[in-house]
Amino acid sequence: MSYTLPPSTSLNYNSPINPNFPSPSPSQSLLKTLNFPFSIPSKLPLSVSAPKSSTANYNDVAGLDEEMGRIKRLQNGSDVRGVAVEGEAGRKVDLTPPAVEAIAESFGEWVINGLVTEKGRPVEDIRVSLGRDPRISGGSLSVAVFSGLGRAGCMTFDMGLATTPACFMSTTLPPFLYDASIMMTASHLPYTRNGLKFFTKKGGLTSLEVEEICDKAAYKYANRLTKVSTLLRTTPTRVDFMSAYAKHLRDIIKERVNHPQHYDTPLEGFQIIVNAGNGSGGFFTYEVLDKLGADTFGSLHLKPDGMFPNHIPNPEDKVAMAVTRTAVLENTADLGIVFDTDVDRSGVVDNEGNPINGDKLIALMAAIVLKEHPDTTIVTDARTSMALTRFITDRGGHHCLYRVGYRNVIDKGVQLNEDGVDAYLMMETSGHGALKENYFLDDGAYMVVKIIIEMVRMKLEGSNEGIGSLIKDLEEPLESIELRMNIVSEPRHAKALAIDIIETFKVYIQVGKLEGWELDTCGDCWVSDGCLVDSNDTPTPVDAQMYRAKVSNEENGQYGWLHIRQSIHNPNIAINMQSTMPGGCLSMARVFFDKFLITSGMDRVLDISQIEKYIKSGIIE
């Protein structure tokens, strides 16, 4: 589906501008030696001086330092995210067309420079595609992306409504084979948000690469501070890539099922319900399932609507899973599917109405992958439960736990394979799942394809059990909760304070100030310098600090773990707790609050109201 440009938008040619900005200095390690007790700097030095005149260039204008900071803070790990339209209490619009134009231009230059370095010669006709979800800000921000890419000297291709995995696949599937791609989405976040995800033929960009792009974009933005130019050399070429991508998925199902009676319609006799959440996932119903013979009656919210009127498009959302469960049971369907907005994540509901997401989804995918690749390694983030580790190892697999962040988990799997360790599945508890066989791409539709293929195979083998039977022996934590506490600081200083908090937590455990707590060896990995790494690895620079601790009690035995991390580019600390005993999470929260936050003085730099409310209520929220 293509989009309609706002009436005021002009698409005339404007000569591309390629200002040369100095590259940022090499990233410095975030790790540092800490002095205790903890203290907050009373004054931080400014990097620029006061303006000397109204015509001074950027380096002479102190006020623009904050403008640059706004662009840099749009980075969210390996993505860019921000508020794109008014309507969110307490948040101003920061993902503006000028900001998006500067970021897109910097990405285009980054792609061109990378190809020049790779080929050792000048390159021409660099081709970049853009897809987007149905958010209401997509039209105006798409113009800004095309403008920025045009400034960098790139040819642009408009995929219209698309999915995040499709954007990457547009760099690999002929005849498209674009040099790079951008997906405009903010995943499951409210309609007011939007963002950018970046791809080359090598896959998604790393956090450090996006940081470099945003740093350069900040200079561009601060030097202009003018309205976005919508003057383009030519209008972007509109392409129907989603049809090709859907055929690609259909072919995979047909070839791998290889149905003995009806090869071209292997899903005949199966009823499958899709809940697209009014995002980009409706295509999977019409272009994949229906054309393979499935009955999709009862599917939900397939029409794209950037206001997301029914519920958050998110397989972790309780409402999304509940309405899908109801539809599955009412229609006696074989499977329910829940996609997030841009379809890089998914969750399912089995034929008995059991929601399968989080650890359950990882276990289901692990069970399928270990059938095909015995003895393989499954990489997950460190929030997964100890029960999941047992589930994987009981089936002959290996469990590698790594830093939170889907890009971190995927990159770890890539690294393990490069080191000669077979790792076929990388999954984060949020639902991001990537497979070695599929370009290490976190593709929610491809993950569902794997589940559907297994479901059909089970039926052909004579089984009457649903897909949920594969995880019936997975133990679940009795209690589980995530808490977030905002850091009381200016945004520019929040990350440094968060690192201090995380490192202080580590020290408190190491010196025995938290009785019964110890740093977790985390399956096949161990804790080193704030991240989880294999014992034979050299830790790489980290973009987020974290530790995981086992929590034990002499009277009751081990009852769970606590995982604390600095959110990658958000000014808060996230705490995940799981327990196999009633009240275990509450006990951990009390210890964390009383013995760590208060005695270390960290309660002075954290907004502890949420954890106070949790402790006083005594219930899991």
ROSEVO-386754 format. One record per residue (C-alpha): residue number from 1; residue in one letter; x, y, z. Coordinates in nm, 3 decimals, always signed. Example, Ala and Ser with C-alpha at 12.3 -4.5 7.8 and 13.67 -1.06 7.14 Angstrom:
<rs>
seq; type; px; py; pz
1; a; +1.230; -0.450; +0.780
2; s; +1.367; -0.106; +0.714
</rs>
This chain:
<rs>
seq; type; px; py; pz
1; m; +0.000; +0.000; +0.000
2; s; +0.137; +0.342; -0.092
3; y; +0.076; +0.656; +0.106
4; t; -0.066; +0.995; +0.019
5; l; +0.151; +1.298; +0.076
6; p; +0.009; +1.594; +0.268
7; p; -0.136; +1.863; +0.039
8; s; +0.132; +2.112; +0.141
9; t; +0.420; +1.883; +0.051
10; s; +0.637; +1.979; -0.244
11; l; +0.852; +1.724; -0.423
12; n; +1.069; +1.942; -0.646
13; y; +1.439; +1.892; -0.698
14; n; +1.688; +2.036; -0.455
15; s; +2.062; +1.984; -0.502
16; p; +2.194; +1.734; -0.251
17; i; +2.412; +1.875; +0.019
18; n; +2.698; +1.671; +0.158
19; p; +2.863; +1.871; +0.436
20; n; +3.168; +1.705; +0.577
21; f; +3.170; +1.670; +0.952
22; p; +3.451; +1.528; +1.159
23; s; +3.398; +1.172; +1.275
24; p; +3.328; +1.133; +1.644
25; s; +3.611; +1.012; +1.858
26; p; +3.629; +0.634; +1.913
27; s; +3.379; +0.504; +2.166
28; q; +3.527; +0.490; +2.508
29; s; +3.462; +0.199; +2.742
30; l; +3.171; +0.264; +2.975
31; l; +3.346; +0.079; +3.254
32; k; +3.532; +0.282; +3.510
33; t; +3.673; +0.262; +3.856
34; l; +3.421; +0.392; +4.106
35; n; +3.484; +0.574; +4.429
36; f; +3.237; +0.528; +4.715
37; p; +3.030; +0.664; +4.871
38; f; +2.828; +0.765; +4.569
39; s; +2.811; +1.135; +4.493
40; i; +2.644; +1.350; +4.232
41; p; +2.859; +1.607; +4.051
42; s; +2.738; +1.952; +4.149
43; k; +2.837; +2.106; +3.820
44; l; +2.936; +1.958; +3.489
45; p; +3.152; +2.151; +3.239
46; l; +2.989; +2.281; +2.926
47; s; +3.141; +2.177; +2.597
48; v; +3.076; +2.508; +2.421
49; s; +3.111; +2.872; +2.503
50; a; +2.855; +3.152; +2.507
51; p; +2.753; +3.303; +2.173
52; k; +2.960; +3.599; +2.054
53; s; +2.722; +3.722; +1.789
54; s; +2.399; +3.634; +1.619
55; t; +2.594; +3.509; +1.317
56; a; +2.831; +3.283; +1.507
57; n; +2.872; +2.929; +1.379
58; y; +2.764; +2.627; +1.581
59; n; +3.082; +2.584; +1.784
60; d; +3.034; +2.933; +1.926
61; v; +2.670; +2.887; +2.030
62; a; +2.625; +2.726; +2.369
63; g; +2.248; +2.712; +2.336
64; l; +2.270; +2.464; +2.051
65; d; +2.444; +2.208; +2.269
66; e; +2.104; +2.104; +2.400
67; e; +1.965; +2.089; +2.046
68; m; +2.237; +1.839; +1.958
69; g; +2.158; +1.646; +2.273
70; r; +1.795; +1.610; +2.167
71; i; +1.896; +1.436; +1.846
72; k; +2.140; +1.206; +2.023
73; r; +1.877; +1.110; +2.280
74; l; +1.648; +0.990; +2.002
75; q; +1.872; +0.686; +1.978
76; n; +1.720; +0.383; +2.148
77; g; +1.978; +0.107; +2.121
78; s; +1.995; +0.005; +1.756
79; d; +1.683; +0.208; +1.670
80; v; +1.574; +0.572; +1.669
81; r; +1.251; +0.654; +1.854
82; g; +1.072; +0.964; +1.966
83; v; +0.743; +1.150; +2.002
84; a; +0.618; +1.240; +1.655
85; v; +0.276; +1.399; +1.722
86; e; +0.115; +1.587; +2.009
87; g; -0.110; +1.400; +2.247
88; e; +0.117; +1.251; +2.512
89; a; +0.102; +1.407; +2.855
90; g; +0.437; +1.537; +2.974
91; r; +0.616; +1.469; +2.645
92; k; +0.703; +1.717; +2.373
93; v; +0.739; +1.630; +2.007
94; d; +1.105; +1.557; +1.944
95; l; +1.102; +1.331; +1.637
96; t; +1.040; +1.621; +1.399
97; p; +1.081; +1.627; +1.020
98; p; +1.407; +1.828; +1.047
99; a; +1.546; +1.571; +1.293
100; v; +1.441; +1.280; +1.073
101; e; +1.588; +1.447; +0.763
102; a; +1.925; +1.492; +0.936
103; i; +1.929; +1.132; +1.058
104; a; +1.830; +0.993; +0.717
105; e; +2.098; +1.202; +0.547
106; s; +2.361; +1.078; +0.791
107; f; +2.248; +0.718; +0.734
108; g; +2.273; +0.766; +0.358
109; e; +2.626; +0.904; +0.392
110; w; +2.715; +0.618; +0.627
111; v; +2.595; +0.364; +0.371
112; i; +2.785; +0.532; +0.088
113; n; +3.107; +0.559; +0.290
114; g; +3.079; +0.194; +0.391
115; l; +3.042; +0.079; +0.031
116; v; +3.331; +0.298; -0.080
117; t; +3.550; +0.141; +0.188
118; e; +3.430; -0.210; +0.100
119; k; +3.480; -0.175; -0.277
120; g; +3.787; +0.048; -0.265
121; r; +3.645; +0.282; -0.527
122; p; +3.373; +0.545; -0.572
123; v; +3.021; +0.408; -0.588
124; e; +2.719; +0.530; -0.781
125; d; +2.343; +0.476; -0.779
126; i; +2.313; +0.378; -0.413
127; r; +1.959; +0.246; -0.370
128; v; +1.773; +0.272; -0.038
129; s; +1.416; +0.155; +0.032
130; l; +1.174; +0.284; +0.294
131; g; +0.881; +0.099; +0.451
132; r; +0.651; +0.214; +0.727
133; d; +0.376; +0.100; +0.961
134; p; +0.035; +0.276; +0.955
135; r; +0.112; +0.546; +1.213
136; i; -0.047; +0.883; +1.142
137; s; +0.292; +1.058; +1.140
138; g; +0.427; +0.826; +0.871
139; g; +0.341; +1.045; +0.571
140; s; +0.519; +1.365; +0.674
141; l; +0.817; +1.183; +0.822
142; s; +0.853; +0.970; +0.509
143; v; +0.903; +1.290; +0.309
144; a; +1.176; +1.388; +0.555
145; v; +1.348; +1.050; +0.509
146; f; +1.341; +1.081; +0.130
147; s; +1.470; +1.437; +0.156
148; g; +1.760; +1.332; +0.379
149; l; +1.852; +1.036; +0.161
150; g; +1.836; +1.263; -0.144
151; r; +2.072; +1.511; +0.022
152; a; +2.316; +1.224; +0.074
153; g; +2.294; +1.134; -0.295
154; c; +2.088; +0.811; -0.266
155; m; +1.819; +0.681; -0.500
156; t; +1.501; +0.614; -0.301
157; f; +1.228; +0.351; -0.324
158; d; +0.894; +0.373; -0.146
159; m; +0.760; +0.038; -0.020
160; g; +0.460; +0.202; +0.147
161; l; +0.296; -0.006; +0.422
162; a; +0.546; -0.277; +0.508
163; t; +0.696; -0.480; +0.790
164; t; +1.037; -0.446; +0.948
165; p; +1.159; -0.790; +0.831
166; a; +1.042; -0.711; +0.478
167; c; +1.261; -0.401; +0.476
168; f; +1.569; -0.611; +0.540
169; m; +1.457; -0.875; +0.289
170; s; +1.432; -0.602; +0.024
171; t; +1.813; -0.594; +0.033
172; t; +1.841; -0.969; -0.036
173; l; +1.549; -1.077; -0.259
174; p; +1.591; -1.029; -0.635
175; p; +1.512; -0.831; -0.836
176; f; +1.508; -0.563; -0.565
177; l; +1.845; -0.608; -0.392
178; y; +1.861; -0.258; -0.243
179; d; +2.186; -0.145; -0.084
180; a; +2.008; -0.045; +0.239
181; s; +1.663; +0.000; +0.387
182; i; +1.487; +0.196; +0.657
183; m; +1.170; +0.093; +0.842
184; m; +0.967; +0.371; +1.000
185; t; +0.800; +0.232; +1.313
186; a; +0.790; +0.255; +1.690
187; s; +0.686; -0.108; +1.734
188; h; +0.414; -0.143; +2.001
189; l; +0.443; +0.212; +2.137
190; p; +0.144; +0.452; +2.123
191; y; +0.029; +0.628; +1.805
192; t; +0.210; +0.943; +1.918
193; r; +0.551; +0.776; +1.876
194; n; +0.749; +0.685; +1.570
195; g; +1.100; +0.579; +1.488
196; l; +1.353; +0.441; +1.241
197; k; +1.519; +0.101; +1.205
198; f; +1.817; +0.064; +0.972
199; f; +1.936; -0.225; +0.755
200; t; +2.208; -0.310; +0.507
201; k; +2.266; -0.639; +0.329
202; k; +2.460; -0.745; +0.638
203; g; +2.158; -0.704; +0.865
204; g; +2.049; -0.452; +1.123
205; l; +2.286; -0.188; +1.251
206; t; +2.446; -0.214; +1.594
207; s; +2.393; +0.039; +1.871
208; l; +2.740; +0.183; +1.817
209; e; +2.673; +0.231; +1.445
210; v; +2.343; +0.408; +1.513
211; e; +2.518; +0.620; +1.774
212; e; +2.770; +0.731; +1.510
213; i; +2.489; +0.819; +1.269
214; c; +2.298; +1.016; +1.533
215; d; +2.611; +1.202; +1.639
216; k; +2.668; +1.321; +1.282
217; a; +2.298; +1.401; +1.243
218; a; +2.315; +1.616; +1.557
219; y; +2.578; +1.837; +1.394
220; k; +2.368; +1.871; +1.078
221; y; +2.055; +1.952; +1.276
222; a; +2.225; +2.205; +1.502
223; n; +2.383; +2.383; +1.208
224; r; +2.051; +2.415; +1.025
225; l; +1.769; +2.449; +1.273
226; t; +1.543; +2.525; +0.981
227; k; +1.232; +2.360; +0.848
228; v; +1.288; +2.033; +0.666
229; s; +1.349; +2.060; +0.295
230; t; +1.091; +1.862; +0.095
231; l; +1.257; +1.935; -0.237
232; l; +1.365; +1.610; -0.396
233; r; +1.552; +1.534; -0.715
234; t; +1.276; +1.295; -0.817
235; t; +0.982; +1.138; -0.641
236; p; +1.074; +0.806; -0.483
237; t; +1.001; +0.501; -0.697
238; r; +0.705; +0.313; -0.556
239; v; +0.752; -0.064; -0.543
240; d; +0.528; -0.354; -0.441
241; f; +0.777; -0.552; -0.238
242; m; +0.527; -0.702; +0.008
243; s; +0.377; -0.927; -0.262
244; a; +0.722; -1.070; -0.334
245; y; +0.792; -1.113; +0.035
246; a; +0.459; -1.291; +0.094
247; k; +0.532; -1.530; -0.195
248; h; +0.871; -1.598; -0.037
249; l; +0.698; -1.704; +0.287
250; r; +0.440; -1.915; +0.101
251; d; +0.712; -2.097; -0.089
252; i; +0.893; -2.182; +0.234
253; i; +0.580; -2.338; +0.385
254; k; +0.497; -2.536; +0.070
255; e; +0.850; -2.669; +0.024
256; r; +0.910; -2.768; +0.387
257; v; +0.566; -2.923; +0.448
258; n; +0.575; -3.099; +0.108
259; h; +0.216; -3.211; +0.158
260; p; +0.154; -3.550; -0.009
261; q; -0.204; -3.467; -0.119
262; h; -0.213; -3.093; -0.186
263; y; +0.133; -2.940; -0.222
264; d; +0.014; -2.591; -0.316
265; t; -0.244; -2.565; -0.034
266; p; -0.079; -2.738; +0.265
267; l; -0.296; -2.551; +0.517
268; e; -0.627; -2.697; +0.400
269; g; -0.824; -2.818; +0.701
270; f; -0.656; -2.575; +0.942
271; q; -0.824; -2.272; +1.092
272; i; -0.575; -2.002; +1.188
273; i; -0.673; -1.669; +1.344
274; v; -0.453; -1.363; +1.302
275; n; -0.467; -1.057; +1.529
276; a; -0.273; -0.784; +1.347
277; g; -0.361; -0.515; +1.602
278; n; -0.431; -0.269; +1.316
279; g; -0.062; -0.272; +1.234
280; s; +0.120; -0.401; +0.925
281; g; +0.056; -0.772; +0.980
282; g; -0.277; -0.810; +0.799
283; f; -0.094; -0.914; +0.480
284; f; -0.006; -1.248; +0.645
285; t; -0.376; -1.338; +0.648
286; y; -0.460; -1.244; +0.289
287; e; -0.131; -1.304; +0.112
288; v; +0.004; -1.608; +0.298
289; l; -0.256; -1.809; +0.492
290; d; -0.557; -1.767; +0.261
291; k; -0.353; -1.851; -0.048
292; l; -0.223; -2.168; +0.121
293; g; -0.575; -2.291; +0.189
294; a; -0.617; -2.197; +0.555
295; d; -0.952; -2.088; +0.701
296; t; -0.886; -1.746; +0.859
297; f; -1.244; -1.669; +0.963
298; g; -1.249; -1.489; +1.300
299; s; -0.925; -1.296; +1.244
300; l; -0.900; -0.963; +1.424
301; h; -0.801; -0.603; +1.353
302; l; -0.650; -0.665; +1.010
303; k; -0.716; -0.315; +0.873
304; p; -0.418; -0.081; +0.922
305; d; -0.507; +0.208; +1.153
306; g; -0.235; +0.432; +1.287
307; m; -0.441; +0.522; +1.594
308; f; -0.447; +0.155; +1.707
309; p; -0.807; +0.181; +1.833
310; n; -0.851; -0.170; +1.971
311; h; -0.541; -0.249; +2.175
312; i; -0.164; -0.212; +2.171
313; p; -0.023; -0.421; +1.883
314; n; +0.206; -0.623; +2.106
315; p; +0.229; -0.999; +2.171
316; e; +0.321; -0.914; +2.531
317; d; -0.001; -0.715; +2.582
318; k; -0.255; -0.898; +2.799
319; v; -0.553; -0.755; +2.608
320; a; -0.409; -0.859; +2.271
321; m; -0.352; -1.213; +2.392
322; a; -0.689; -1.231; +2.570
323; v; -0.900; -1.131; +2.268
324; t; -0.702; -1.369; +2.049
325; r; -0.758; -1.649; +2.299
326; t; -1.132; -1.581; +2.296
327; a; -1.140; -1.590; +1.915
328; v; -0.948; -1.919; +1.907
329; l; -1.185; -2.085; +2.155
330; e; -1.503; -1.946; +1.998
331; n; -1.401; -2.072; +1.655
332; t; -1.228; -2.393; +1.773
333; a; -0.927; -2.278; +1.574
334; d; -0.599; -2.466; +1.550
335; l; -0.380; -2.163; +1.615
336; g; -0.397; -1.794; +1.699
337; i; -0.128; -1.546; +1.594
338; v; -0.055; -1.203; +1.748
339; f; +0.175; -0.964; +1.565
340; d; +0.326; -0.643; +1.687
341; t; +0.291; -0.330; +1.472
342; d; +0.586; -0.390; +1.238
343; v; +0.581; -0.773; +1.256
344; d; +0.933; -0.824; +1.382
345; r; +0.773; -0.990; +1.689
346; s; +0.490; -1.236; +1.732
347; g; +0.319; -1.458; +1.986
348; v; +0.073; -1.744; +1.945
349; v; -0.225; -1.905; +2.117
350; d; -0.256; -2.285; +2.096
351; n; -0.574; -2.477; +2.016
352; e; -0.665; -2.497; +2.385
353; g; -0.648; -2.120; +2.425
354; n; -0.313; -2.110; +2.605
355; p; -0.117; -1.791; +2.532
356; i; +0.240; -1.863; +2.425
357; n; +0.476; -1.567; +2.460
358; g; +0.781; -1.473; +2.668
359; d; +0.966; -1.778; +2.803
360; k; +0.694; -2.008; +2.661
361; l; +0.753; -1.882; +2.309
362; i; +1.128; -1.925; +2.345
363; a; +1.070; -2.280; +2.473
364; l; +0.839; -2.359; +2.180
365; m; +1.088; -2.231; +1.925
366; a; +1.371; -2.410; +2.106
367; a; +1.178; -2.738; +2.093
368; i; +1.127; -2.700; +1.718
369; v; +1.486; -2.595; +1.647
370; l; +1.638; -2.870; +1.863
371; k; +1.447; -3.129; +1.662
372; e; +1.619; -3.001; +1.350
373; h; +1.956; -2.915; +1.505
374; p; +2.036; -3.132; +1.810
375; d; +2.306; -2.999; +2.044
376; t; +2.267; -2.642; +1.919
377; t; +2.300; -2.334; +2.141
378; i; +1.999; -2.115; +2.214
379; v; +2.089; -1.752; +2.293
380; t; +1.848; -1.547; +2.505
381; d; +1.855; -1.236; +2.719
382; a; +1.923; -1.274; +3.090
383; r; +1.562; -1.217; +3.192
384; t; +1.466; -1.574; +3.107
385; s; +1.392; -1.818; +3.388
386; m; +1.602; -2.098; +3.528
387; a; +1.322; -2.333; +3.421
388; l; +1.384; -2.238; +3.059
389; t; +1.750; -2.332; +3.095
390; r; +1.644; -2.676; +3.225
391; f; +1.394; -2.712; +2.939
392; i; +1.666; -2.645; +2.681
393; t; +1.935; -2.861; +2.842
394; d; +1.691; -3.150; +2.900
395; r; +1.649; -3.163; +2.522
396; g; +2.022; -3.173; +2.458
397; g; +2.065; -2.804; +2.385
398; h; +2.284; -2.537; +2.540
399; h; +2.160; -2.209; +2.686
400; c; +2.364; -1.893; +2.647
401; l; +2.225; -1.593; +2.838
402; y; +2.333; -1.249; +2.727
403; r; +2.262; -0.880; +2.770
404; v; +1.906; -0.751; +2.736
405; g; +1.832; -0.595; +2.397
406; y; +1.730; -0.793; +2.091
407; r; +2.024; -0.662; +1.888
408; n; +2.265; -0.772; +2.163
409; v; +2.114; -1.122; +2.166
410; i; +2.124; -1.156; +1.787
411; d; +2.480; -1.024; +1.763
412; k; +2.586; -1.274; +2.028
413; g; +2.446; -1.556; +1.816
414; v; +2.630; -1.426; +1.511
415; q; +2.952; -1.410; +1.711
416; l; +2.912; -1.764; +1.845
417; n; +2.866; -1.900; +1.494
418; e; +3.174; -1.713; +1.376
419; d; +3.363; -1.873; +1.664
420; g; +3.253; -2.221; +1.554
421; v; +2.969; -2.265; +1.806
422; d; +2.642; -2.368; +1.639
423; a; +2.371; -2.127; +1.753
424; y; +2.057; -2.161; +1.542
425; l; +1.814; -1.960; +1.756
426; m; +1.847; -1.621; +1.928
427; m; +1.542; -1.492; +2.117
428; e; +1.460; -1.215; +2.360
429; t; +1.170; -1.248; +2.603
430; s; +0.996; -0.957; +2.429
431; g; +0.928; -1.186; +2.130
432; h; +1.215; -1.085; +1.902
433; g; +1.333; -1.415; +1.755
434; a; +1.605; -1.468; +1.492
435; l; +1.721; -1.786; +1.324
436; k; +2.054; -1.864; +1.162
437; e; +1.871; -2.007; +0.860
438; n; +1.697; -1.672; +0.799
439; y; +1.982; -1.422; +0.785
440; f; +1.981; -1.383; +1.167
441; l; +1.675; -1.163; +1.111
442; d; +1.418; -1.107; +1.386
443; d; +1.110; -1.176; +1.178
444; g; +0.782; -1.242; +1.359
445; a; +0.619; -1.375; +1.042
446; y; +0.904; -1.617; +0.975
447; m; +0.887; -1.742; +1.333
448; v; +0.515; -1.810; +1.289
449; v; +0.596; -1.988; +0.960
450; k; +0.823; -2.225; +1.157
451; i; +0.544; -2.292; +1.408
452; i; +0.286; -2.352; +1.133
453; i; +0.515; -2.595; +0.953
454; e; +0.565; -2.793; +1.275
455; m; +0.188; -2.792; +1.340
456; v; +0.118; -2.940; +0.995
457; r; +0.397; -3.196; +1.030
458; m; +0.254; -3.311; +1.363
459; k; -0.085; -3.360; +1.197
460; l; +0.067; -3.555; +0.906
461; e; +0.246; -3.778; +1.157
462; g; -0.090; -3.866; +1.317
463; s; -0.081; -3.645; +1.624
464; n; -0.404; -3.486; +1.745
465; e; -0.226; -3.261; +1.994
466; g; -0.184; -2.890; +1.936
467; i; +0.142; -2.700; +1.915
468; g; +0.126; -2.629; +2.289
469; s; +0.200; -2.994; +2.367
470; l; +0.565; -2.930; +2.280
471; i; +0.609; -2.720; +2.596
472; k; +0.379; -2.899; +2.840
473; d; +0.671; -2.984; +3.070
474; l; +0.803; -2.625; +3.094
475; e; +0.794; -2.509; +3.454
476; e; +0.685; -2.152; +3.513
477; p; +0.797; -1.910; +3.787
478; l; +0.524; -1.862; +4.043
479; e; +0.582; -1.487; +4.047
480; s; +0.736; -1.248; +3.798
481; i; +0.751; -0.869; +3.780
482; e; +0.941; -0.587; +3.616
483; l; +0.988; -0.250; +3.785
484; r; +1.133; +0.067; +3.637
485; m; +1.262; +0.361; +3.836
486; n; +1.345; +0.690; +3.668
487; i; +1.677; +0.856; +3.738
488; v; +1.645; +1.200; +3.895
489; s; +1.880; +1.387; +3.667
490; e; +1.908; +1.591; +3.353
491; p; +1.879; +1.349; +3.059
492; r; +2.236; +1.414; +2.950
493; h; +2.372; +1.287; +3.284
494; a; +2.131; +0.997; +3.338
495; k; +2.338; +0.729; +3.166
496; a; +2.648; +0.799; +3.375
497; l; +2.445; +0.790; +3.695
498; a; +2.280; +0.464; +3.585
499; i; +2.619; +0.303; +3.533
500; d; +2.723; +0.407; +3.883
501; i; +2.408; +0.251; +4.026
502; i; +2.463; -0.078; +3.842
503; e; +2.826; -0.100; +3.947
504; t; +2.738; -0.021; +4.309
505; f; +2.488; -0.307; +4.301
506; k; +2.766; -0.537; +4.182
507; v; +2.997; -0.426; +4.462
508; y; +2.726; -0.472; +4.726
509; i; +2.690; -0.835; +4.623
510; q; +3.063; -0.900; +4.595
511; v; +3.138; -0.769; +4.946
512; g; +2.845; -0.961; +5.098
513; k; +2.624; -0.667; +5.192
514; l; +2.323; -0.849; +5.041
515; e; +2.307; -1.176; +5.232
516; g; +2.214; -1.479; +5.022
517; w; +2.272; -1.297; +4.692
518; e; +2.543; -1.395; +4.442
519; l; +2.625; -1.302; +4.085
520; d; +2.475; -1.564; +3.856
521; t; +2.687; -1.780; +3.628
522; c; +2.392; -1.770; +3.385
523; g; +2.404; -2.110; +3.216
524; d; +2.686; -2.136; +2.963
525; c; +2.796; -1.778; +3.031
526; w; +2.942; -1.587; +3.319
527; v; +2.923; -1.228; +3.441
528; s; +3.213; -1.005; +3.343
529; d; +3.243; -0.629; +3.354
530; g; +2.873; -0.557; +3.349
531; c; +2.772; -0.794; +3.072
532; l; +2.723; -1.165; +3.022
533; v; +2.992; -1.319; +2.802
534; d; +3.123; -1.665; +2.720
535; s; +3.414; -1.766; +2.937
536; n; +3.651; -1.777; +2.638
537; d; +3.552; -1.437; +2.501
538; t; +3.707; -1.095; +2.531
539; p; +3.426; -0.861; +2.640
540; t; +3.330; -0.611; +2.374
541; p; +3.229; -0.251; +2.450
542; v; +2.886; -0.242; +2.608
543; d; +2.606; +0.006; +2.559
544; a; +2.412; -0.096; +2.869
545; q; +2.527; -0.220; +3.209
546; m; +2.353; -0.510; +3.382
547; y; +2.392; -0.781; +3.644
548; r; +2.188; -1.085; +3.738
549; a; +2.193; -1.225; +4.090
550; k; +2.076; -1.553; +4.237
551; v; +1.875; -1.496; +4.553
552; s; +1.880; -1.768; +4.821
553; n; +1.740; -1.817; +5.168
554; e; +1.877; -2.064; +5.424
555; e; +1.533; -2.157; +5.556
556; n; +1.350; -2.190; +5.225
557; g; +1.634; -2.259; +4.984
558; q; +1.685; -2.080; +4.654
559; y; +1.373; -1.890; +4.552
560; g; +1.462; -1.687; +4.246
561; w; +1.676; -1.423; +4.088
562; l; +1.690; -1.050; +4.034
563; h; +1.819; -0.886; +3.720
564; i; +1.905; -0.515; +3.725
565; r; +2.001; -0.318; +3.420
566; q; +2.047; +0.029; +3.287
567; s; +1.798; +0.088; +3.009
568; i; +2.008; +0.145; +2.701
569; h; +1.920; +0.504; +2.622
570; n; +1.634; +0.574; +2.861
571; p; +1.691; +0.753; +3.191
572; n; +1.580; +0.467; +3.413
573; i; +1.683; +0.148; +3.588
574; a; +1.490; -0.170; +3.510
575; i; +1.456; -0.450; +3.767
576; n; +1.327; -0.794; +3.670
577; m; +1.239; -1.037; +3.949
578; q; +1.124; -1.400; +3.929
579; s; +1.052; -1.641; +4.211
580; t; +0.948; -2.005; +4.248
581; m; +0.787; -1.934; +4.586
582; p; +0.489; -1.718; +4.691
583; g; +0.602; -1.377; +4.812
584; g; +0.952; -1.428; +4.675
585; c; +0.944; -1.121; +4.452
586; l; +0.814; -0.909; +4.738
587; s; +1.097; -1.032; +4.963
588; m; +1.355; -0.946; +4.698
589; a; +1.204; -0.601; +4.650
590; r; +1.221; -0.532; +5.025
591; v; +1.586; -0.632; +5.042
592; f; +1.665; -0.430; +4.733
593; f; +1.490; -0.127; +4.877
594; d; +1.615; -0.142; +5.236
595; k; +1.966; -0.283; +5.205
596; f; +2.072; -0.151; +4.870
597; l; +1.884; +0.162; +4.771
598; i; +1.874; +0.323; +5.113
599; t; +2.206; +0.214; +5.264
600; s; +2.397; +0.295; +4.945
601; g; +2.228; +0.632; +4.909
602; m; +2.090; +0.543; +4.565
603; d; +1.740; +0.645; +4.672
604; r; +1.861; +1.005; +4.632
605; v; +1.906; +0.968; +4.256
606; l; +1.616; +0.736; +4.174
607; d; +1.243; +0.795; +4.171
608; i; +1.156; +0.512; +4.409
609; s; +0.783; +0.580; +4.425
610; q; +0.698; +0.278; +4.209
611; i; +0.893; +0.028; +4.416
612; e; +0.759; +0.185; +4.738
613; k; +0.406; +0.139; +4.608
614; y; +0.481; -0.220; +4.517
615; i; +0.622; -0.304; +4.859
616; k; +0.339; -0.136; +5.047
617; s; +0.071; -0.309; +4.840
618; g; +0.227; -0.652; +4.887
619; i; +0.085; -0.773; +4.557
620; i; +0.214; -0.838; +4.208
621; e; +0.097; -0.569; +3.968
</rs>
